[in-house]
């Protein structure tokens, strides 16, 4: 996300995010009904990772389900990889892969769904590891403007953004506050 932005509206406060993550965990419980060993949570870098870990903690404490949690950085698999501004030389990183994906339900967790390109890249990375029984997608915010036919299975909130707006999801350990903000990119015409 662009660093030069102005906060416009708080969409979710800390309690709102906690409620969304609780609801996300309830969805996962339904998907894990046959066996907790058949489900893997995959947090998409960067803010999808702590969200996935929070979901796993809720599953453990409220439902006595111990679900494996993995993390993925899908930068190299993005179809716009060569067009994006790069600060380093990223490569695909399955940072943590707790189990085989073959025959499992893989639940991708991310903070914001926008064009669908990150999800497409994550799908390709997962399919390179094996053939899951199913892949589900959970996001905190769906901001519309899809460029690929990708739809989430669980959405906390949906909001259509203008071309000069973005969604900023703030979560620990990356941010000092826990909230979701609609922001305007400064310097862009309104």
C-alpha positions as CSV (number, residue, x, y, z in Angstrom):
1,X,0.0,0.0,0.0
2,X,1.1,3.6,-0.7
3,X,2.7,5.3,2.3
4,X,1.4,8.7,1.4
5,X,-2.3,8.4,2.3
6,X,-4.9,10.1,4.3
7,X,-7.3,8.3,6.5
8,X,-10.9,8.9,5.4
9,X,-13.1,6.5,7.5
10,X,-12.6,3.8,10.0
11,X,-14.4,0.7,8.7
12,X,-13.7,-1.6,11.6
13,X,-12.3,-1.0,15.0
14,X,-10.5,-3.6,17.1
15,X,-13.7,-5.1,18.3
16,X,-15.1,-5.2,14.8
17,X,-12.0,-7.1,13.5
18,X,-12.2,-9.5,16.4
19,X,-15.9,-10.2,15.5
20,X,-14.9,-10.8,11.9
21,X,-12.2,-13.2,12.8
22,X,-14.5,-15.0,15.2
23,X,-17.1,-15.4,12.4
24,X,-14.3,-16.6,10.1
25,X,-13.3,-19.2,12.6
26,X,-17.0,-20.4,12.7
27,X,-16.9,-20.9,8.9
28,X,-13.7,-22.9,9.3
29,X,-15.3,-25.1,11.9
30,X,-18.0,-26.0,9.4
31,X,-15.4,-26.9,6.8
32,X,-13.4,-28.9,9.3
33,X,-16.4,-31.0,10.4
34,X,-15.1,-34.3,9.0
35,X,-11.6,-34.1,10.5
36,X,-9.4,-31.3,11.7
37,X,-6.5,-33.1,10.0
38,X,-8.1,-32.4,6.7
39,X,-7.9,-28.6,7.0
40,X,-4.9,-26.4,6.6
41,X,-5.0,-22.6,7.2
42,X,-2.7,-20.7,4.9
43,X,-2.0,-17.0,5.8
44,X,-1.1,-14.9,2.8
45,X,1.8,-12.5,3.5
46,X,1.8,-10.2,5.1
47,X,-1.3,-9.4,7.2
48,X,-3.1,-12.7,6.3
49,X,-0.4,-14.5,8.5
50,X,-1.4,-13.0,11.9
51,X,-5.1,-13.3,10.9
52,X,-4.7,-17.0,10.2
53,X,-2.9,-17.5,13.5
54,X,-5.7,-15.7,15.3
55,X,-8.3,-18.0,13.6
56,X,-6.2,-21.1,14.7
57,X,-6.1,-19.8,18.3
58,X,-9.9,-19.4,18.3
59,X,-10.4,-22.9,16.8
60,X,-8.2,-24.3,19.5
61,X,-9.6,-22.4,22.5
62,X,-13.3,-22.4,21.6
63,X,-13.7,-25.6,19.6
64,X,-10.8,-27.8,20.7
65,X,-9.6,-28.0,17.0
66,X,-5.9,-28.0,16.4
67,X,-5.6,-26.9,12.7
68,X,-2.3,-26.6,11.0
69,X,-1.3,-23.1,10.0
70,X,1.0,-22.3,7.1
71,X,2.2,-19.1,5.5
72,X,2.7,-18.1,1.9
73,X,4.4,-15.2,0.1
74,X,3.1,-15.5,-3.5
75,X,5.0,-12.5,-5.0
76,X,6.8,-14.5,-7.7
77,X,3.7,-16.2,-8.9
78,X,1.8,-13.0,-9.5
79,X,1.1,-12.4,-13.2
80,X,2.1,-8.8,-12.9
81,X,5.4,-9.6,-11.1
82,X,7.6,-8.1,-13.8
83,X,5.5,-4.9,-13.9
84,X,5.4,-4.2,-10.2
85,X,7.9,-2.0,-8.4
86,X,10.2,-4.2,-6.4
87,X,12.2,-3.2,-3.4
88,X,14.0,-6.6,-3.2
89,X,14.2,-9.7,-5.3
90,X,11.2,-11.7,-4.0
91,X,10.7,-15.3,-4.8
92,X,7.9,-17.7,-3.9
93,X,8.2,-18.6,-0.3
94,X,6.2,-21.1,1.4
95,X,7.4,-19.7,4.7
96,X,5.8,-22.5,6.7
97,X,4.1,-25.5,5.3
98,X,2.8,-27.7,8.1
99,X,1.4,-30.6,6.1
100,X,0.9,-32.0,2.6
101,X,-1.9,-30.3,0.7
102,X,-2.9,-33.4,-1.2
103,X,-6.5,-34.2,-0.5
104,X,-6.8,-31.5,2.2
105,X,-9.1,-28.4,2.3
106,X,-6.7,-25.4,2.1
107,X,-8.2,-22.2,3.5
108,X,-6.4,-19.1,2.2
109,X,-6.7,-16.2,4.6
110,X,-5.9,-12.6,3.6
111,X,-6.7,-9.1,4.8
112,X,-8.0,-7.5,1.5
113,X,-9.3,-8.9,-1.7
114,X,-9.0,-6.5,-4.6
115,X,-8.1,-7.5,-8.2
116,X,-7.8,-11.2,-7.4
117,X,-4.2,-11.5,-8.7
118,X,-2.7,-12.3,-5.3
119,X,-5.2,-15.1,-4.8
120,X,-4.6,-16.5,-8.3
121,X,-0.9,-16.5,-7.5
122,X,-1.5,-18.3,-4.2
123,X,-3.6,-20.9,-5.9
124,X,-0.8,-21.6,-8.4
125,X,1.7,-21.9,-5.6
126,X,-0.6,-24.4,-3.7
127,X,-1.3,-26.4,-6.8
128,X,2.5,-26.7,-7.4
129,X,2.6,-28.5,-4.0
130,X,-0.2,-31.0,-4.8
131,X,-3.9,-31.3,-5.4
132,X,-6.0,-30.2,-2.5
133,X,-9.6,-31.5,-2.1
134,X,-10.8,-27.9,-2.0
135,X,-9.4,-24.4,-1.6
136,X,-11.5,-21.8,0.3
137,X,-10.9,-18.1,0.6
138,X,-11.5,-15.9,3.7
139,X,-10.8,-12.2,3.7
140,X,-11.5,-9.4,6.2
141,X,-12.4,-6.9,3.4
142,X,-13.5,-7.3,-0.2
143,X,-13.0,-3.9,-1.9
144,X,-14.4,-5.0,-5.3
145,X,-12.8,-4.0,-8.6
146,X,-12.0,-7.7,-9.5
147,X,-9.8,-8.2,-12.6
148,X,-10.0,-12.0,-12.4
149,X,-13.1,-14.2,-11.6
150,X,-12.2,-14.9,-8.0
151,X,-14.8,-14.9,-5.2
152,X,-14.3,-15.3,-1.5
153,X,-16.1,-17.9,0.6
154,X,-16.1,-15.7,3.6
155,X,-16.0,-11.9,3.7
156,X,-16.0,-9.7,6.8
157,X,-17.1,-6.5,5.1
158,X,-17.5,-5.4,1.4
159,X,-16.8,-1.9,0.2
160,X,-16.4,-0.5,-3.3
161,X,-13.4,1.8,-3.5
162,X,-12.6,4.6,-5.9
163,X,-9.4,4.5,-8.0
164,X,-7.7,6.9,-5.6
165,X,-8.6,4.9,-2.4
166,X,-7.2,1.8,-0.7
167,X,-8.0,-0.2,2.3
168,X,-5.5,-0.3,5.1
169,X,-5.8,-3.2,7.5
170,X,-3.8,-2.7,10.7
171,X,-3.0,-5.7,12.8
172,X,-0.3,-6.8,15.3
173,X,2.6,-7.4,14.9
174,X,2.8,-5.1,11.9
175,X,0.9,-2.1,13.2
176,X,0.5,-0.1,16.5
177,X,-3.4,-0.2,16.2
178,X,-5.9,-2.9,15.2
179,X,-8.4,-1.4,12.7
180,X,-9.5,-1.2,9.1
181,X,-9.3,2.2,7.4
182,X,-10.5,3.5,4.1
183,X,-7.7,5.8,2.9
184,X,-7.2,8.2,0.1
185,X,-4.0,8.2,-1.9
186,X,-2.5,11.7,-1.6
187,X,-1.4,13.4,-4.7
188,X,-4.0,11.6,-6.9
189,X,-6.8,13.6,-8.5
190,X,-10.2,13.0,-6.8
